[in-house]
């Protein structure tokens, strides 16, 4: 099991959560002592050549100001780039480079289901993506070279943006603080705070972001998920209808009945079921998994009994919820009924041995759950 992080630099995690998380920025000098980036600029550019990898280029002085190009790219694209004032951004590098994936363990003082991915940016001198703000929390870890960061004002949907670019670049920026970060230094930025980083020489920055669904998407997608499970015979009804003075009036009784219908279906159980699936959906790296021959329980039990291990896929997203005596394990957008012991094991361990699983496999639900997780490639059998 990963040892929980207790401090950010010299600051206890509990103090960070109390005083800074979603409240104000924090500079953490030497957050990762002697940090050496496990990937360099050429390797990052190599990832941006791949079809399945999401990548972008931002050119401050391109065909338009702050030109945005979407990958995949080819080698000729990089050969023609100017000497400065551009940035390459590659999403979810943690899913492609195991050493980058290990960095996520340092941020598990925030619940797993809130973690999104690690985006890495590379920029030559003066490279930047402009002054902007995000709707989510982000830790900005300096991986290579130096970057000059400016922290600005609080922003919201009404903050003015520069027109004529696909990027949401702020029209006005009011500097509150500024620092130069070197490898191992890290900056925490809460949602809504303007920030602007500019490379000083060749520069690489790791952005550890967190999922923060909007209220609009929560209501929209939760409603859709619940609606799919409802029988079409369920209808609005008014068997005790009373005569109204004006037939055009929508009476209070009708509104109360609609409220009752909503509350009947928007239960804690239904919300937890949708939320767990939604927050564990993979954004990248999982096509529809199909096997000619599905693995059965006997197969993986035999493999583990011979000394093999179960590994959680580097891109897998897992969480669980217990209500009463029922536990649901959410894995890559699926809901699986199992014991709480199995759910805790899968969520806490990146590798699982036969000794750890043996006490659980007598339970039919747990055995079926493990089989499902293997067939959907949330768990991998190391052969």
NORHU-V101132 format. One record per backbone hydrogen bond with DSSP energy under -0.5 kcal/mol. CO is the residue of the C=O (numbers start at 1). NH is the residue of the N-H. If there is no record, write none. Layout:
co = [CO | CO]
nh = [NH | NH]
This chain:
co = [6 | 7 | 8 | 11 | 12 | 12 | 13 | 14 | 15 | 16 | 16 | 20 | 20 | 26 | 26 | 27 | 28 | 28 | 32 | 40 | 41 | 42 | 43 | 44 | 46 | 47 | 48 | 48 | 50 | 53 | 54 | 55 | 56 | 57 | 57 | 58 | 58 | 59 | 59 | 60 | 64 | 64 | 67 | 69 | 74 | 74 | 75 | 76 | 78 | 85 | 85 | 86 | 87 | 88 | 89 | 90 | 92 | 93 | 93 | 96 | 97 | 97 | 98 | 100 | 101 | 102 | 103 | 104 | 105 | 107 | 111 | 111 | 112 | 114 | 117 | 117 | 118 | 118 | 119 | 120 | 121 | 122 | 123 | 124 | 125 | 127 | 131 | 132 | 134 | 137 | 138 | 139 | 139 | 140 | 140 | 141 | 141 | 142 | 143 | 144 | 146 | 147 | 147 | 148 | 149 | 150 | 151 | 151 | 153 | 156 | 160 | 160 | 167 | 169 | 173 | 177 | 179 | 179 | 181 | 182 | 184 | 184 | 185 | 186 | 187 | 188 | 189 | 190 | 192 | 192 | 194 | 195 | 196 | 198 | 199 | 199 | 200 | 203 | 204 | 204 | 205 | 205 | 206 | 206 | 207 | 207 | 208 | 209 | 214 | 215 | 216 | 217 | 218 | 219 | 220 | 221 | 222 | 223 | 224 | 225 | 226 | 227 | 231 | 233 | 238 | 246 | 249 | 251 | 251 | 252 | 253 | 254 | 255 | 256 | 257 | 258 | 259 | 260 | 261 | 262 | 262 | 265 | 267 | 268 | 269 | 270 | 271 | 272 | 273 | 274 | 275 | 276 | 277 | 278 | 296 | 296 | 297 | 298 | 299 | 300 | 301 | 302 | 303 | 304 | 309 | 310 | 311 | 313 | 317 | 319 | 321 | 323 | 326 | 327 | 328 | 328 | 329 | 329 | 330 | 331 | 334 | 334 | 336 | 338 | 339 | 340 | 341 | 342 | 343 | 344 | 345 | 348 | 350 | 352 | 353 | 354 | 355 | 357 | 357 | 360 | 362 | 363 | 364 | 365 | 366 | 367 | 368 | 369 | 370 | 371 | 372 | 373 | 373 | 374 | 378 | 380 | 380 | 381]
nh = [13 | 9 | 11 | 8 | 15 | 16 | 17 | 18 | 19 | 20 | 21 | 23 | 24 | 28 | 188 | 29 | 31 | 186 | 35 | 44 | 45 | 46 | 47 | 48 | 49 | 50 | 72 | 73 | 53 | 55 | 91 | 71 | 89 | 59 | 69 | 60 | 87 | 62 | 67 | 66 | 62 | 67 | 59 | 57 | 77 | 78 | 79 | 80 | 81 | 60 | 61 | 124 | 58 | 122 | 56 | 120 | 95 | 96 | 97 | 98 | 100 | 101 | 102 | 103 | 104 | 105 | 106 | 107 | 108 | 110 | 114 | 115 | 115 | 211 | 119 | 209 | 93 | 94 | 207 | 90 | 205 | 88 | 203 | 127 | 85 | 199 | 170 | 195 | 192 | 210 | 189 | 141 | 208 | 142 | 187 | 143 | 206 | 184 | 37 | 204 | 200 | 149 | 181 | 198 | 179 | 196 | 176 | 177 | 194 | 159 | 171 | 172 | 169 | 162 | 175 | 151 | 149 | 181 | 147 | 185 | 31 | 32 | 142 | 28 | 140 | 26 | 138 | 193 | 155 | 194 | 152 | 132 | 150 | 148 | 126 | 201 | 146 | 123 | 143 | 144 | 121 | 207 | 141 | 208 | 119 | 209 | 139 | 116 | 218 | 219 | 220 | 221 | 222 | 223 | 224 | 225 | 226 | 227 | 228 | 229 | 229 | 230 | 234 | 235 | 241 | 249 | 251 | 254 | 255 | 256 | 257 | 258 | 259 | 260 | 261 | 262 | 263 | 264 | 265 | 265 | 266 | 267 | 271 | 272 | 273 | 274 | 275 | 276 | 277 | 278 | 279 | 280 | 280 | 281 | 299 | 300 | 301 | 302 | 303 | 304 | 305 | 306 | 308 | 307 | 382 | 352 | 380 | 316 | 332 | 330 | 328 | 326 | 323 | 338 | 321 | 330 | 331 | 336 | 319 | 334 | 331 | 336 | 329 | 327 | 343 | 344 | 345 | 346 | 347 | 348 | 349 | 2 | 312 | 310 | 357 | 358 | 359 | 360 | 361 | 363 | 364 | 367 | 368 | 369 | 370 | 371 | 372 | 373 | 374 | 375 | 376 | 378 | 379 | 377 | 313 | 311 | 382 | 383]
